[in-house]
Amino acid sequence: MTTVIPSDLADSRLRRRWPFFLRRLHSLTGIMFGAYLIVHLVINATLAQGNTPRDFYQGHVGRIHAVPFLAGVEWVFIFVPILYHAIYGTWLTFTAKWNVDHYPYLKNWLYVCQRISGFILALFILFHVLSLKGVFGGRLAFDPNRATLSIVSHVNATWALAYLVYPIGILASAYHTANGFWTAGITWGLTISTGGQRRWGYVCAGVGVVLLACGLMALIAAVHDASHLVARK
């Protein structure tokens, strides 16, 4: 015997499930972005290794830009996931009903900070990508054949980039990734118990600290290299 589901009931079920799928996709693209960010910041941290020139960092950049169909790989695995995650995350930020004024619990504050850091991160990534592509001038553009020098020139183009924009962007990146990983464990049913969430929280906090350290190491190395270049002049 075949059960026929009325079309209005089927539409109602689809409407109820649609937000579920969108949120799962948002979580999945967040995991993809977090994984990319870990690799990106760890590679950038190699700027702090050894003396100038940073051959180790240049070698990593060279290998990345030698990947076949790099532009397609970037769009499929980096840009498209980031765009969806940022757009849907921004919608969540402006439609969320924050209740920290009535329920100032830690998890509520973590949620608020996640939304705020995500909005900051979206603006930071937009500026970072466009500037490295040369949209805002040649001094900010990234040259993979002169990776270290172009990064040093980029970061030190103005004091605001070195001492305001990038520190805030690095902090937002570290927090958003770490807390996002912790939330993903709950979203995908991997950390159901209170103990499991606590233990996974320690791991995610460690990831956040490592990301923050890697980002700051790269930033400090770039500023340090700039001071050496000025001294030589």
C-alpha positions as CSV (number, residue, x, y, z in Angstrom):
1,M,0.0,0.0,0.0
2,T,1.4,3.4,-1.0
3,T,1.0,6.4,1.2
4,V,0.4,9.6,-0.6
5,I,1.6,12.7,1.1
6,P,-0.4,15.9,0.3
7,S,1.6,18.5,-1.5
8,D,1.0,21.1,1.1
9,L,2.3,18.8,3.8
10,A,5.4,17.9,1.7
11,D,6.1,21.6,1.2
12,S,5.7,22.2,4.9
13,R,8.2,19.5,5.7
14,L,10.6,20.9,3.1
15,R,10.3,24.4,4.6
16,R,11.1,23.0,8.1
17,R,14.1,21.1,6.9
18,W,15.5,23.8,4.7
19,P,17.0,25.8,7.6
20,F,18.5,22.6,8.9
21,F,20.4,22.0,5.6
22,L,21.5,25.6,5.4
23,R,22.9,25.5,8.9
24,R,24.7,22.2,8.2
25,L,26.2,23.6,5.1
26,H,27.2,26.7,7.1
27,S,29.0,24.5,9.6
28,L,30.6,22.4,6.9
29,T,32.0,25.4,5.0
30,G,33.2,26.8,8.4
31,I,35.2,23.6,9.0
32,M,36.7,23.9,5.5
33,F,37.6,27.5,6.1
34,G,39.0,26.7,9.5
35,A,41.2,23.9,8.0
36,Y,42.5,26.3,5.3
37,L,43.1,29.0,7.9
38,I,45.3,26.7,10.0
39,V,47.4,25.8,7.0
40,H,47.6,29.5,5.9
41,L,48.7,30.9,9.3
42,V,51.2,28.1,10.0
43,I,52.8,28.7,6.6
44,N,52.8,32.5,7.3
45,A,54.5,31.8,10.6
46,T,57.6,30.5,8.8
47,L,58.3,34.2,8.0
48,A,59.8,34.2,11.5
49,Q,62.2,31.3,10.8
50,G,65.9,32.1,10.2
51,N,67.4,35.3,8.8
52,T,66.4,37.4,5.9
53,P,65.7,36.4,3.1
54,R,63.0,33.9,4.2
55,D,63.8,31.1,1.8
56,F,61.6,28.7,3.8
57,Y,58.5,30.8,3.4
58,Q,59.3,31.5,-0.3
59,G,59.6,27.8,-0.9
60,H,56.1,27.2,0.5
61,V,54.6,29.9,-1.6
62,G,56.3,28.6,-4.7
63,R,54.9,25.1,-4.1
64,I,51.4,26.4,-3.6
65,H,51.5,28.5,-6.8
66,A,52.8,25.5,-8.7
67,V,49.6,23.6,-8.1
68,P,47.8,22.9,-11.4
69,F,44.6,24.9,-12.1
70,L,45.3,26.9,-8.9
71,A,42.6,29.5,-9.6
72,G,39.9,26.8,-10.0
73,V,41.1,25.0,-6.8
74,E,41.0,28.3,-4.9
75,W,37.4,29.1,-6.0
76,V,36.0,25.6,-5.4
77,F,37.7,24.9,-2.0
78,I,38.4,28.3,-0.6
79,F,36.5,31.3,-2.1
80,V,33.0,29.7,-2.6
81,P,32.9,28.1,0.9
82,I,34.1,31.3,2.5
83,L,31.5,33.4,0.5
84,Y,28.6,31.1,1.6
85,H,29.8,30.9,5.2
86,A,30.2,34.7,5.3
87,I,26.9,35.6,3.7
88,Y,24.8,33.1,5.8
89,G,26.8,34.0,8.9
90,T,26.1,37.7,8.3
91,W,22.4,36.9,8.0
92,L,22.5,34.9,11.3
93,T,24.2,37.9,12.9
94,F,21.5,40.4,12.0
95,T,18.6,38.0,12.6
96,A,19.8,36.4,15.9
97,K,17.9,37.2,19.1
98,W,20.7,37.8,21.5
99,N,19.7,37.4,25.2
100,V,22.9,38.1,27.1
101,D,21.2,40.9,28.9
102,H,18.7,38.5,30.5
103,Y,20.9,35.3,30.5
104,P,24.5,36.4,30.8
105,Y,25.9,32.8,30.7
106,L,29.3,32.0,29.2
107,K,27.9,30.1,26.2
108,N,25.6,33.0,25.4
109,W,28.6,35.4,25.4
110,L,30.6,33.0,23.3
111,Y,27.8,33.0,20.8
112,V,27.7,36.8,20.7
113,C,31.5,36.9,20.3
114,Q,31.3,34.3,17.5
115,R,28.8,36.5,15.5
116,I,30.8,39.7,16.1
117,S,34.1,38.1,15.2
118,G,32.6,36.5,12.1
119,F,31.4,39.9,10.9
120,I,34.8,41.5,11.6
121,L,36.5,38.5,9.9
122,A,34.3,38.8,6.8
123,L,35.4,42.5,6.3
124,F,39.0,41.6,7.0
125,I,39.1,38.8,4.5
126,L,37.4,41.0,1.9
127,F,40.1,43.7,2.4
128,H,42.9,41.1,2.6
129,V,42.1,39.3,-0.6
130,L,41.3,42.4,-2.7
131,S,44.4,44.2,-1.5
132,L,46.7,41.3,-2.2
133,K,45.2,41.1,-5.7
134,G,46.3,44.8,-6.2
135,V,42.8,46.4,-6.1
136,F,44.0,49.0,-3.6
137,G,47.4,49.8,-5.2
138,G,50.6,48.0,-6.2
139,R,52.3,48.4,-2.9
140,L,49.6,46.2,-1.3
141,A,49.7,43.6,-4.1
142,F,51.3,40.2,-3.5
143,D,54.0,38.9,-5.8
144,P,54.5,35.1,-5.4
145,N,58.0,35.4,-6.9
146,R,59.0,37.9,-4.3
147,A,56.8,36.7,-1.5
148,T,58.6,37.9,1.6
149,L,59.4,41.4,0.3
150,S,55.8,41.9,-1.0
151,I,54.3,40.8,2.3
152,V,56.6,43.1,4.2
153,S,55.7,45.9,1.9
154,H,52.0,45.1,2.3
155,V,51.9,44.9,6.0
156,N,53.9,48.1,6.5
157,A,52.2,50.2,3.9
158,T,50.6,52.2,6.7
159,W,50.9,52.0,10.5
160,A,47.2,51.1,10.7
161,L,47.7,47.8,8.9
162,A,50.6,46.7,11.0
163,Y,49.3,47.8,14.4
164,L,45.5,47.8,14.0
165,V,43.9,46.0,11.1
166,Y,46.1,42.9,11.1
167,P,46.2,42.4,14.9
168,I,42.4,42.6,15.0
169,G,42.0,40.3,12.0
170,I,44.3,37.7,13.5
171,L,42.5,37.8,16.8
172,A,39.1,37.5,15.1
173,S,40.4,34.6,12.9
174,A,41.8,32.7,15.9
175,Y,38.7,33.1,18.1
176,H,36.2,32.4,15.3
177,T,38.0,29.3,14.2
178,A,38.4,27.8,17.6
179,N,34.9,28.5,18.8
180,G,33.5,27.4,15.5
181,F,35.3,24.0,15.8
182,W,33.8,23.7,19.3
183,T,30.3,24.4,18.0
184,A,30.8,22.1,15.0
185,G,31.4,19.2,17.5
186,I,27.9,19.8,18.9
187,T,26.3,20.5,15.5
188,W,27.5,17.2,14.1
189,G,26.7,15.2,17.2
190,L,30.3,14.4,18.1
191,T,30.3,16.0,21.6
192,I,26.9,15.3,23.2
193,S,27.9,15.0,26.9
194,T,29.0,17.8,29.1
195,G,32.3,16.1,29.7
196,G,32.9,15.6,25.9
197,Q,32.1,19.3,25.2
198,R,34.5,20.4,28.0
199,R,37.3,18.2,26.7
200,W,36.8,19.3,23.1
201,G,36.7,22.9,24.4
202,Y,40.2,22.5,25.8
203,V,41.4,21.2,22.4
204,C,39.7,24.0,20.5
205,A,41.1,26.6,22.9
206,G,44.6,25.2,22.2
207,V,43.9,25.5,18.5
208,G,42.9,29.1,19.0
209,V,46.1,29.9,21.0
210,V,48.3,28.3,18.3
211,L,46.5,30.2,15.5
212,L,46.9,33.5,17.4
213,A,50.6,32.8,18.0
214,C,51.2,31.9,14.4
215,G,49.5,35.0,13.1
216,L,51.3,37.3,15.5
217,M,54.7,35.6,14.7
218,A,54.2,36.3,11.0
219,L,53.1,39.9,11.7
220,I,56.0,40.6,14.0
221,A,58.4,39.1,11.5
222,A,57.1,41.3,8.7
223,V,57.4,44.4,10.9
224,H,60.9,43.4,12.0
225,D,62.0,42.8,8.4
226,A,60.7,46.3,7.5
227,S,62.8,47.9,10.2
228,H,65.9,46.1,8.9
229,L,65.1,47.3,5.4
230,V,64.8,50.9,6.6
231,A,68.0,50.6,8.6
232,R,69.9,49.4,5.5
233,K,68.8,52.6,3.7
